[in-house]
Structures are given as C-alpha cells and as structure tokens.
C-alpha cells in the first residue's frame, strides 16, 4: 500500500534561502572534492573551515527542527578536519537539504511546486 507523503509548508524567504544555500553548498562540495582527491588526509586551514561553517550554520538554521538536523553539525574549528572528513560532512548536509526539499515540494495537477504558506 502506497502512503501519501506529508508535505510541510515553506515561505518565499525560506525558498530564497534554500536556493542560495544549495548553490553555495554545491560549490563547496566541488572544491573540497578536488582537494580530497589530491590530498585526502591533509588538514584544512582555519580560513577554509570558517568559510565553510558560514554556509553550514545557515543551513542548520534553515533546517530548523527537521529530523535530519540530528545528522549534521558544523566543522570543528579547533580540531581542524581533513579534506576527506570535511567532504563527508558536506555530503551529509547535501542529503539533509534534499530531504528538506522533498518534504516541501509536491506534485500538483500542473507539475511540481513548493508548498508555500505566505
């Protein structure tokens, strides 16, 4: 038996924030993926970690109380991660944003659309 997925609502401001953060996260994943291919066990510097965390902290805010928030956390700025560790964390954030999207995007008679509440 197929169950109907519960669709949560989202505001226009949250949609704009989601789209901005997805673009930044994709760029970060591409960059860290390249670094990880070259030197996967190299420790990241503070500047990179701080820059990445600016995006990750905004994603955490956007996710709010979504269940996926229990699987994501910003990079540790004191014990700096390796390139491969950072890539793992970034991909967990990508998965969390995908789930966030799936819970707020639904099929209509005309196609797919956000479930906007404002």
C-alpha positions as CSV (number, residue, x, y, z in Angstrom):
1,X,0.0,0.0,0.0
2,X,1.4,3.4,-1.0
3,X,1.3,6.1,1.6
4,X,0.9,9.7,0.9
5,X,3.9,11.8,1.9
6,X,3.2,14.6,4.3
7,X,4.1,18.0,2.8
8,X,5.3,20.7,5.0
9,X,4.9,24.4,4.1
10,X,7.6,26.9,3.3
11,X,7.8,30.7,3.0
12,X,9.1,32.6,0.0
13,X,12.0,33.8,2.1
14,X,12.9,30.2,3.0
15,X,12.8,29.2,-0.6
16,X,15.2,32.0,-1.5
17,X,17.5,31.0,1.4
18,X,17.3,27.3,0.3
19,X,18.2,28.2,-3.3
20,X,21.1,30.4,-2.2
21,X,22.5,27.7,0.2
22,X,22.2,24.8,-2.2
23,X,24.2,26.8,-4.7
24,X,26.9,27.6,-2.1
25,X,26.9,24.0,-0.8
26,X,27.3,22.5,-4.3
27,X,30.3,24.8,-4.9
28,X,31.9,23.9,-1.6
29,X,31.4,20.2,-2.3
30,X,33.1,20.6,-5.7
31,X,36.0,22.4,-4.2
32,X,36.5,20.1,-1.2
33,X,36.1,17.1,-3.5
34,X,39.0,18.3,-5.6
35,X,41.1,18.9,-2.5
36,X,40.2,15.5,-1.2
37,X,41.3,13.8,-4.5
38,X,44.7,15.5,-4.3
39,X,45.3,15.2,-0.5
40,X,42.5,13.5,1.3
41,X,44.3,13.3,4.7
42,X,45.6,16.9,4.6
43,X,44.2,19.0,7.5
44,X,42.2,22.1,6.3
45,X,43.3,25.5,7.5
46,X,41.2,27.7,9.8
47,X,40.2,30.1,6.9
48,X,38.6,27.3,4.9
49,X,36.8,25.8,7.9
50,X,35.5,29.2,9.0
51,X,34.3,30.0,5.4
52,X,32.6,26.6,5.1
53,X,31.0,26.9,8.5
54,X,29.3,30.2,7.5
55,X,27.3,28.2,5.0
56,X,26.7,25.2,7.2
57,X,25.4,27.3,10.1
58,X,22.9,29.0,7.8
59,X,21.8,25.6,6.6
60,X,21.3,24.4,10.2
61,X,19.1,27.5,10.8
62,X,17.1,26.8,7.7
63,X,16.6,23.1,8.6
64,X,15.1,24.1,11.9
65,X,13.5,21.1,13.6
66,X,13.7,18.8,10.6
67,X,14.7,15.2,11.7
68,X,17.8,15.4,9.5
69,X,19.4,18.0,11.8
70,X,20.4,15.3,14.2
71,X,22.9,14.1,11.5
72,X,24.5,17.4,10.7
73,X,26.9,19.7,12.5
74,X,29.3,22.4,11.6
75,X,33.0,21.6,11.2
76,X,35.1,21.8,14.3
77,X,37.2,24.9,14.2
78,X,39.6,23.8,17.0
79,X,40.5,20.3,15.9
80,X,40.5,21.0,12.1
81,X,39.1,18.3,9.9
82,X,40.9,16.6,7.0
83,X,39.8,17.3,3.4
84,X,38.0,13.9,3.3
85,X,36.3,14.4,6.7
86,X,35.1,17.8,5.5
87,X,33.7,16.3,2.3
88,X,31.8,13.6,4.3
89,X,30.2,16.4,6.4
90,X,29.3,18.5,3.4
91,X,27.6,15.5,1.7
92,X,25.6,14.9,4.9
93,X,24.4,18.5,4.6
94,X,23.5,17.9,1.0
95,X,21.4,14.9,2.0
96,X,19.7,16.9,4.7
97,X,18.8,19.7,2.2
98,X,17.5,17.1,-0.2
99,X,15.2,15.8,2.5
100,X,14.2,19.3,3.4
101,X,13.2,20.0,-0.2
102,X,11.4,16.7,-0.6
103,X,9.2,17.5,2.4
104,X,8.1,20.9,1.0
105,X,7.9,20.2,-2.7
106,X,4.9,18.3,-4.1
107,X,3.1,17.2,-7.3
108,X,0.3,19.4,-8.5
109,X,-2.0,19.0,-11.5
110,X,0.4,21.2,-13.4
111,X,3.6,19.6,-12.3
112,X,5.8,20.2,-9.2
113,X,5.7,23.2,-6.9
114,X,6.7,24.4,-3.4
115,X,4.0,24.2,-0.7
116,X,4.2,28.0,0.0
117,X,2.4,29.3,3.2
118,X,2.8,33.0,2.7
